[in-house]
């Protein structure tokens, strides 16, 4: 069971939406905010470029790293005690190396699906 006020992050390589579980007995998601790739990135690309990388690959990796840093900050500021991350497999792969140890402790579930355009009800069904 997901805790009341748990943070649910739904992301792809270009955007992320944040939800909070507003129910104590079920999963009822309420939109809390988000990030987009157009938000200025605070760090330059640290990932080595590979021959097969496209500019889009690099942008998605940069966005995932920025999202991970944002989530790390939220956890370290005690703004999230329980975290669920829903993202396409490539984004999950880009996020994981940047998780802080405290964020890792608070992630209760990862779902490898692209649900950015899904309704809160569909997202809730995917994480139960």
Buried (B, 14 or more C-beta within 10 A) or exposed (E): EBEEBBBBBBBBBBBBBBBBBBBEEEBBBEEBEBBEBEBEBEEEEEBEEEEEEEEEBBBBBBBBBBBBBBBBEBBEEEEBEBBBBBBBEBBBEBBBEBBBEEBEEBBBBBBEBBBBEBEBEEBBEBBE
